[in-house]
Amino acid sequence: MTADEYIERADDALRETYEPPMELEEYVETVLENPASAAHASKYLLSAIEAAGTRTVVEEGERKERYRFFDDPHNDGEHAILGNTETLNALVDDLRSIAARRGKEEKILWLDGPTATGKSELKRCLINGLREYSKTEAGRRYTVEWNVAGVGGEAASGMTYGDGVPTDEDDWYPSPVQVHPLSVFPEPVREKLLEELNATLEDHIPIHLEARLDPFSREAYDHLEEQYRRRDVEDLFSAITDGKHLRVKNYVVDLGRGIGVLHSEDDGSPKERLVGSWMAGMLQQLDSRGRKNPQAFSYDGVLSQGNGLLTVVEDAAQHSDLLGKLLNVPDEGTVKLDKGIGMDIDTQMMLISNPDLETQLNRHADREDADPLKALKRRLDRHEFTYLTNLSLEAELLCRELTNETEIWEADSYDKLAAKIRESVVVSVRGADGTVRDRELAPHTIEAAALYAVGTRLDDETLPPGLDIVDKALVYDRGYLEDGDERRYKEEFEFGDATEGKGGIPVTYTRDVVADLLHEETDRHHPTLNVEDVIMPRDVLNAMVEGLEDAPVFSPNERAEYETRLVPVKNHIFGQQEADVIDAAMRQKRVDEATVEEYLEHVYAWVEGETIENDRGEPTDPDPLKMKVFEIEHLGRFDEDDYEGAAPTEGVEAFRSEKILTALNRYAWRNRDEDFRISDVDPREIPVIETVLGSHDWDDVRRTYGDLDPAQWADPPSGTETEAVKERTLRNMKELFGYSEAAAELTSRHVMGQVSYRWD
């Protein structure tokens, strides 16, 4: 694009974001047409979340609906919260109850959990999402601004009470706390207006607004009222809110404007942190008839900034002295600037903390009813964030930490998700000499690190016999476990442990280990390939375990426990690498999906006594010979003795009915599709069929390549079958699984080195 086109796009973006200021009457007409635009804070926050829609995810082996808002869609996923969907859904449910005032309006939302679990990302996600939602037509947020120039009275700094006619935009002063425009109306009139709005509102949550004008706006209102009353103006409210004195304008929600965040490093007295402070110099200039003038207040406290929408106290344990003072805010909706000056607040309060806040809150618990913090604890609605217990989510998070890529991993099948988990990752690093080089994390390396971290977070004491921690991690991630020809789904296991995800290796530790490896030299060499730039899964796993000893975040007991989780992870990852090498070597033996789908169609019709369509679209009986050939040659389950000609014996009939048709019907049931079609089936959903689509073993390899010698794999003699198989295998590893030439060489050497011990 040209420079002019960029400027034009920027103009369009701002034009769509802002509306011209309007008079109060025009604003009332606007909200009568679109009542949702007058929503109170918690209802507006809920609307912003719901507007982004939902998507289906699998977490801890169960399908759940997730609000896309928490994927940070407006910011390309930069601050997406991965996992913790159940916690986020519960948070939204509570927000819905608060917005509807179903007995929870006095609650303060409390987000608790260890570091690196996504709590801070939630804060950023809220800021991004609310900012972008407020730029849309559906999410417009409004406040008022005042102009009292030319009404009489003394001139003063701040809001000028001069004698001139208001012609300068500098004479307009917005409410410093984003006061709701309907707060201008006298309470009886406002209640009637809200009643009419809620009668036409297409929502089960009515709009609530009890806040009066903020002290700054009240000062302007009172001044205008006094001047016009002296002039004996009959329509007093109309004069005060005339377009030359009052305008309604929309604003983009952002930090300090509808969103207040109190950070851990913020200091000052409780009042300064909550609402702001008096400015001594301004107090001397602004005369307010013997009392403090609210125009001389800074309004930079967290509640002032968050009025109208959201107030967040980050790292709440650092501000525990404030928590007791927050009690009256959700209860009464008001705070004080001074003894005689109060300010109504409409904001959704949220605390974010590590587990240390709970310790502070319980320090007087032994006093029971005399506990001075009991009232506060009763108002806190706790939502606990935990470490991720899904392999795919942890792999996605680790990739984000290492590459700054923010794409959300969405897939319509687990196979596609599994491909993302196992992918290689290339990271550019700058060496001490200033040169930049690419380091490759070989396929399965991110998977290995993520699986090990997740494995340390899961409980292994409730594992059923025959399962290890890797099996549990796989069930949690994809919802099932392969068991021969069957799949055992999550509901068949009794896992559950409330402590899962509360401890274990955090992603920050894994990230730091991998980052250090990226800058370390390896002792690998090859005459033509840059194998020294490749980091393998075993490199990362070994470094993670070795680093436990020096990491102060882990206790001696934790270190010992985490070390025991390593072996099953190493075994699983080697199995994955082994499968890649076998599948690459046996690529020409793979059965294409069209052949598999044809077999399924014939079996389904044969069991159900139905016909199929031939190439000419004519109905015909299923072909018994095609089914026989597939079952003997591809499935390898039967031989000629299991058939009488092409007709199946009882064992084959049972196989088709119990293993094939049952799986097909299970697939249809799980997908709840009333119009079931064979063409809709993913063959990989049927375990016995999945094995045909590429799963082989070393016996198959040995039968296919009789002269293959794994012991010669590293440097095969010229002209041998080993050389030919290696060349073909490495090429297929690159084409099928995305290996680089160097990573394929290292992985295949590692696998063949282990296989050579048992080859003969």
Summary of the structure (lengths in Angstrom):
residues: 760
radius of gyration: 33.7
end to end distance: 64.9
largest distance: 111.5
contacts: 2310
relative contact order: 0.08
helix: 51%
strand: 12%
